[in-house]
Structures are given as C-alpha cells and as structure tokens.
Amino acid sequence: MKKIFITLLMVIVCTGLISGCNGNESNTDSGSAPSYKGESTASVPTLDQVISGTWSLYAGYDQNGGLAYTSSDSAQYSFTFNADNVFSGVYRQGDGYVDATFSGTYDVSDSKAVYQNPYDWNYYASIQKDSIADSGESTLLGKFGEQGLYMTFKFRELEGEKLLYEENQRLYFKR
C-alpha cells in the first residue's frame, strides 16, 4: 500500500510539473524575439525612440580608459539622426581649427537581423565625402583620414545612463 501511495504521489507531482511547463511553453512563441531586461516585447522601444534626435559630445576616453575629452564651449561635436537612416553632423574645435558640417547614412541591418531591441544594435555610419563642408584650418578628412569616414555607434551605459558610443573614436554622446 505504501508503494502505491508513493507511486501515486510521484505521478501527481510529475503531472503537475509537466503541465506547469507545458502551460509556460504554450504562452511563449518560439519565433518571437527575446525581451529586453525582463520587459515584454510590447515595451521594446522603436528606432525613433532610441536614436532619432541630436546627440552631442559628452565625453571621450583614451586607450587606457582615462578621460580625454569633455564637451566644452570651445568645441562642438554632434550628430542628428533621423529614422530614415540619414544623419548630419557638426564638428567645431577651437577658433576654427576644425570647422565642418557633414551628412551621411547609417545601417542597422546586420544587428537588426539578430536583436529586436534597437538599444542592442550597431549603427554603421558612413559620411559621404562630397557632403563635407570644411571651413577651418584643418579638414574633417584630415582629422579622420580616409578610413575615418566609417563609424560604428552603439549604446553603452556610462554613469548610470544609456549614451550613444562611437567605437572608433571612443566618444560618448548624450541627447
């Protein structure tokens, strides 16, 4: 009798566990994208909410992690992104040494294919050479060089806030 009771108890427990697992599985769609920080996919931000707008230089760090740049009155470096995969920018540094405006395009297709959440995407940006309007003593092409016309932006947390980070120059931008 004890063996029957123990066996029956095990069957009830296992059935409860299995039905609990099946209940959870039936509520999830294996084809849906993962949620962001435990939020439902309905609360995942859109591209407009994440990157659209003007981002200005906040801080830059050298290879050793030391603070190298901060925003100031004598320097301006900003990007304005819109949802049509187009951006424009301004780079001004000290009394017209570098004084340039430019525009370009950005692509998220490689990251978008993997992650649903735009905070997890890489934004591959290209500045078209013919869009650069230089008027300073040094040119934007001179500052970046031929390879510097391609940038990679991503979101990183700094001092408790999500900021747009440009990987090649190690610069953080804040909206």
Secondary structure as GFF3:
##gff-version 3
##sequence-region A 1 175
A	DSSP	alpha_helix	2	27	.	.	.	ID=ss1
A	DSSP	three_ten_helix	41	43	.	.	.	ID=ss2
A	DSSP	alpha_helix	47	50	.	.	.	ID=ss3
A	DSSP	beta_strand	53	61	.	.	.	ID=ss4
A	DSSP	beta_strand	67	70	.	.	.	ID=ss5
A	DSSP	beta_strand	75	81	.	.	.	ID=ss6
A	DSSP	beta_strand	86	93	.	.	.	ID=ss7
A	DSSP	beta_strand	98	107	.	.	.	ID=ss8
A	DSSP	alpha_helix	109	112	.	.	.	ID=ss9
A	DSSP	three_ten_helix	118	120	.	.	.	ID=ss10
A	DSSP	beta_strand	123	127	.	.	.	ID=ss11
A	DSSP	three_ten_helix	129	131	.	.	.	ID=ss12
A	DSSP	beta_strand	133	134	.	.	.	ID=ss13
A	DSSP	alpha_helix	140	144	.	.	.	ID=ss14
A	DSSP	three_ten_helix	146	149	.	.	.	ID=ss15
A	DSSP	beta_strand	150	158	.	.	.	ID=ss16
A	DSSP	beta_strand	161	166	.	.	.	ID=ss17
A	DSSP	beta_strand	171	174	.	.	.	ID=ss18
###
